Amino acid sequence: MRTGRILTWKHTLFLILLLTIAVSLSFPAFYLLRRTKAILTEEVQSKAVDIAHTISSVLEMEIDMYQKLSETENLNKDDELWSY
């Protein structure tokens, strides 16, 4: 064994094993991260569509009141539209 060598074969083997483990663990973690992001995006989009559908259904049922409200320039507490 030479004393001037920086890395011995044991050190080299340890570094190769460490690199192999790091690479093998990073692929499943990256996949899990991408999949979780995709699932969360789908859920948020689904909830947004549900909320928009609910609002449109309410507006369709009470379109006359909404039309009055949208045409009102100033809204005071005394107006009948205030509670709407």
N, CA, C and O of each residue as an XYZ file, in Angstrom:
336
protein
N       0.831     -1.177      0.000
C       0.000      0.000      0.000
C       0.875      1.239      0.000
O       1.800      1.369      0.802
N       0.566      2.144     -0.912
C       1.343      3.376     -0.971
C       0.710      4.413     -0.060
O      -0.513      4.471      0.067
N       1.520      5.211      0.560
C       1.013      6.222      1.484
C       0.617      7.498      0.775
O      -0.123      8.295      1.350
N       1.067      7.732     -0.434
C       0.785      8.960     -1.149
C      -0.567      8.960     -1.871
O      -0.974      9.994     -2.399
N      -1.244      7.861     -1.902
C      -2.529      7.763     -2.585
C      -3.630      8.404     -1.768
O      -3.698      8.216     -0.553
N      -4.504      9.168     -2.435
C      -5.586      9.858     -1.730
C      -6.737      8.892     -1.466
O      -7.211      8.796     -0.334
N      -7.188      8.184     -2.482
C      -8.301      7.252     -2.331
C      -7.804      5.824     -2.480
O      -7.130      5.475     -3.450
N      -8.147      5.021     -1.510
C      -7.825      3.601     -1.628
C      -8.984      2.917     -2.329
O      -9.997      3.558     -2.607
N      -8.860      1.649     -2.615
C      -9.935      0.932     -3.296
C     -11.178      0.840     -2.421
O     -12.294      0.781     -2.936
N     -10.994      0.827     -1.089
C     -12.149      0.791     -0.184
C     -12.927      2.111     -0.239
O     -14.158      2.126     -0.234
N     -12.184      3.205     -0.292
C     -12.841      4.511     -0.401
C     -13.578      4.642     -1.738
O     -14.701      5.145     -1.790
N     -12.950      4.195     -2.792
C     -13.567      4.253     -4.109
C     -14.839      3.407     -4.160
O     -15.863      3.843     -4.687
N     -14.766      2.200     -3.611
C     -15.929      1.323     -3.564
C     -17.047      1.955     -2.733
O     -18.214      1.899     -3.119
N     -16.696      2.550     -1.606
C     -17.689      3.207     -0.755
C     -18.365      4.366     -1.507
O     -19.583      4.522     -1.430
N     -17.592      5.165     -2.220
C     -18.168      6.273     -2.975
C     -19.063      5.789     -4.115
O     -20.100      6.396     -4.387
N     -18.677      4.715     -4.776
C     -19.500      4.154     -5.841
C     -20.817      3.626     -5.276
O     -21.878      3.846     -5.861
N     -20.752      2.934     -4.144
C     -21.964      2.424     -3.505
C     -22.864      3.569     -3.038
O     -24.085      3.508     -3.187
N     -22.267      4.589     -2.484
C     -23.035      5.746     -2.031
C     -23.727      6.434     -3.205
O     -24.894      6.812     -3.101
N     -23.033      6.595     -4.295
C     -23.614      7.204     -5.497
C     -24.729      6.331     -6.070
O     -25.761      6.848     -6.497
N     -24.533      5.033     -6.081
C     -25.553      4.105     -6.583
C     -26.813      4.162     -5.731
O     -27.919      4.177     -6.272
N     -26.671      4.194     -4.431
C     -27.824      4.284     -3.529
C     -28.542      5.609     -3.709
O     -29.772      5.652     -3.739
N     -27.787      6.689     -3.828
C     -28.406      8.008     -4.000
C     -29.204      8.075     -5.304
O     -30.313      8.608     -5.324
N     -28.655      7.545     -6.373
C     -29.356      7.560     -7.659
C     -30.582      6.662     -7.604
O     -31.637      7.031     -8.120
N     -30.465      5.496     -6.991
C     -31.604      4.571     -6.942
C     -32.727      5.090     -6.049
O     -33.883      4.718     -6.252
N     -32.428      5.924     -5.082
C     -33.474      6.506     -4.242
C     -34.068      7.772     -4.835
O     -35.200      8.132     -4.511
N     -33.333      8.445     -5.688
C     -33.838      9.696     -6.236
C     -34.914      9.476     -7.307
O     -35.811     10.308     -7.442
N     -34.850      8.392     -8.061
C     -35.852      8.138     -9.092
C     -37.248      7.906     -8.505
O     -38.198      8.526     -8.984
N     -37.423      7.048     -7.496
C     -38.763      6.901     -6.914
C     -39.262      8.184     -6.240
O     -40.456      8.480     -6.284
N     -38.378      8.930     -5.632
C     -38.781     10.181     -4.993
C     -39.246     11.187     -6.038
O     -40.238     11.882     -5.821
N     -38.555     11.277     -7.155
C     -38.942     12.182     -8.224
C     -40.284     11.771     -8.824
O     -41.122     12.630     -9.100
N     -40.499     10.478     -9.031
C     -41.767      9.980     -9.550
C     -42.904     10.290     -8.584
O     -43.973     10.730     -9.005
N     -42.682     10.067     -7.305
C     -43.695     10.341     -6.299
C     -44.045     11.828     -6.255
O     -45.215     12.184     -6.114
N     -43.067     12.673     -6.371
C     -43.297     14.113     -6.385
C     -44.132     14.527     -7.597
O     -45.088     15.290     -7.455
N     -43.785     14.037     -8.780
C     -44.545     14.369     -9.992
C     -45.967     13.851     -9.914
O     -46.899     14.548    -10.316
N     -46.154     12.643     -9.405
C     -47.488     12.048     -9.318
C     -48.357     12.812     -8.319
O     -49.535     13.061     -8.580
N     -47.782     13.181     -7.186
C     -48.521     13.937     -6.177
C     -48.937     15.295     -6.726
O     -50.058     15.743     -6.488
N     -48.059     15.942     -7.443
C     -48.386     17.241     -8.046
C     -49.521     17.098     -9.052
O     -50.415     17.943     -9.097
N     -49.496     16.051     -9.853
C     -50.549     15.826    -10.842
C     -51.891     15.557    -10.168
O     -52.920     16.062    -10.617
N     -51.889     14.775     -9.107
C     -53.130     14.471     -8.390
C     -53.707     15.730     -7.752
O     -54.912     15.966     -7.826
N     -52.864     16.530     -7.134
C     -53.335     17.762     -6.509
C     -53.882     18.745     -7.548
O     -54.881     19.419     -7.298
N     -53.239     18.827     -8.695
C     -53.722     19.702     -9.759
C     -55.093     19.251    -10.248
O     -55.980     20.078    -10.457
N     -55.272     17.951    -10.432
C     -56.569     17.416    -10.860
C     -57.657     17.704     -9.823
O     -58.780     18.057    -10.185
N     -57.332     17.555     -8.545
C     -58.306     17.804     -7.490
C     -58.721     19.273     -7.437
O     -59.903     19.582     -7.284
N     -57.762     20.167     -7.563
C     -58.069     21.602     -7.537
C     -58.937     21.978     -8.736
O     -59.890     22.744     -8.598
N     -58.612     21.448     -9.895
C     -59.416     21.736    -11.082
C     -60.835     21.200    -10.921
O     -61.799     21.862    -11.308
N     -60.964     20.022    -10.361
C     -62.284     19.432    -10.160
C     -63.114     20.266     -9.187
O     -64.300     20.497     -9.420
N     -62.495     20.714     -8.107
C     -63.207     21.551     -7.135
C     -63.611     22.883     -7.759
O     -64.706     23.376     -7.489
N     -62.766     23.468     -8.576
C     -63.091     24.742     -9.225
C     -64.284     24.582    -10.163
O     -65.153     25.452    -10.215
N     -64.328     23.487    -10.894
C     -65.461     23.228    -11.789
C     -66.739     23.032    -10.978
O     -67.797     23.529    -11.363
N     -66.651     22.314     -9.863
C     -67.827     22.110     -9.004
C     -68.350     23.431     -8.450
O     -69.560     23.656     -8.418
N     -67.452     24.296     -8.018
C     -67.861     25.599     -7.481
C     -68.513     26.439     -8.572
O     -69.543     27.069     -8.332
N     -67.937     26.455     -9.748
C     -68.517     27.224    -10.859
C     -69.899     26.690    -11.230
O     -70.807     27.465    -11.530
N     -70.056     25.376    -11.210
C     -71.354     24.786    -11.520
C     -72.389     25.159    -10.464
O     -73.528     25.477    -10.805
N     -72.012     25.126     -9.200
C     -72.926     25.484     -8.111
C     -73.355     26.943     -8.226
O     -74.535     27.262     -8.078
N     -72.408     27.815     -8.485
C     -72.730     29.247     -8.621
C     -73.652     29.471     -9.814
O     -74.608     30.241     -9.717
N     -73.381     28.819    -10.921
C     -74.245     29.010    -12.091
C     -75.651     28.470    -11.831
O     -76.626     29.041    -12.320
N     -75.770     27.390    -11.078
C     -77.090     26.849    -10.753
C     -77.871     27.813     -9.878
O     -79.065     28.020    -10.093
N     -77.205     28.406     -8.890
C     -77.871     29.378     -8.021
C     -78.297     30.594     -8.825
O     -79.403     31.104     -8.644
N     -77.439     31.057     -9.702
C     -77.773     32.227    -10.519
C     -78.925     31.933    -11.483
O     -79.747     32.811    -11.745
N     -78.992     30.735    -12.000
C     -80.092     30.379    -12.890
C     -81.429     30.372    -12.155
O     -82.454     30.764    -12.714
N     -81.413     29.927    -10.910
C     -82.662     29.886    -10.126
C     -83.144     31.283     -9.771
O     -84.351     31.518     -9.704
N     -82.233     32.205     -9.542
C     -82.596     33.550     -9.113
C     -82.032     34.595    -10.078
O     -81.412     35.572     -9.656
N     -82.249     34.384    -11.342
C     -81.652     35.252    -12.353
C     -82.211     36.665    -12.289
O     -81.492     37.625    -12.570
N     -83.491     36.810    -11.922
C     -84.085     38.156    -11.846
C     -83.394     39.002    -10.778
O     -83.065     40.164    -11.015
N     -83.177     38.415     -9.610
C     -82.514     39.159     -8.525
C     -81.065     39.475     -8.900
O     -80.568     40.568     -8.629
N     -80.404     38.517     -9.516
C     -79.020     38.766     -9.903
C     -78.931     39.854    -10.971
O     -78.011     40.672    -10.958
N     -79.870     39.857    -11.876
C     -79.866     40.883    -12.921
C     -80.069     42.269    -12.309
O     -79.408     43.227    -12.709
N     -80.976     42.378    -11.346
C     -81.170     43.652    -10.651
C     -79.899     44.063     -9.916
O     -79.492     45.225     -9.953
N     -79.290     43.110     -9.260
C     -78.063     43.395     -8.506
C     -76.926     43.829     -9.430
O     -76.176     44.745     -9.093
N     -76.793     43.198    -10.566
C     -75.699     43.547    -11.476
C     -75.904     44.913    -12.119
O     -74.939     45.572    -12.504
N     -77.160     45.336    -12.234
C     -77.442     46.642    -12.833
C     -77.397     47.778    -11.814
O     -77.436     48.945    -12.203
N     -77.319     47.471    -10.542
C     -77.297     48.484     -9.492
C     -75.922     49.131     -9.431
O     -74.903     48.440     -9.385
N     -75.897     50.449     -9.429
C     -74.612     51.155     -9.336
C     -74.185     51.330     -7.891
O     -73.024     51.098     -7.555
N     -75.110     51.736     -7.035
C     -74.817     51.928     -5.611
C     -75.738     51.025     -4.803
O     -76.927     50.906     -5.100
N     -75.187     50.402     -3.799
C     -75.965     49.487     -2.974
C     -75.910     49.973     -1.530
O     -74.835     50.080     -0.941
N     -77.073     50.265     -0.972
C     -77.174     50.725      0.407
C     -77.839     49.650      1.248
O     -78.464     48.728      0.725
N     -77.694     49.782      2.564
C     -78.321     48.816      3.462
C     -79.841     48.894      3.416
O     -80.518     47.935      3.785
N     -80.373     49.993      2.979
C     -81.821     50.160      2.906
C     -82.435     49.468      1.689
O     -83.642     49.228      1.661
N     -81.633     49.152      0.703
C     -82.154     48.525     -0.508
C     -82.569     47.083     -0.240
O     -82.024     46.422      0.644
N     -83.540     46.606     -1.016
C     -83.974     45.227     -0.876
C     -82.923     44.243     -1.374
O     -82.935     43.074     -0.990
N     -82.019     44.708     -2.224
C     -80.963     43.840     -2.754
C     -79.813     43.612     -1.778
O     -78.966     42.746     -1.995
N     -79.790     44.391     -0.711
C     -78.691     44.279      0.247
C     -78.627     42.863      0.841
O     -77.542     42.292      0.961
N     -79.754     42.310      1.202
C     -79.760     40.972      1.818
C     -79.415     39.906      0.787
O     -78.856     38.866      1.135
N     -79.741     40.152     -0.468
C     -79.429     39.177     -1.514
C     -77.921     39.061     -1.652
O     -77.435     38.291     -2.480
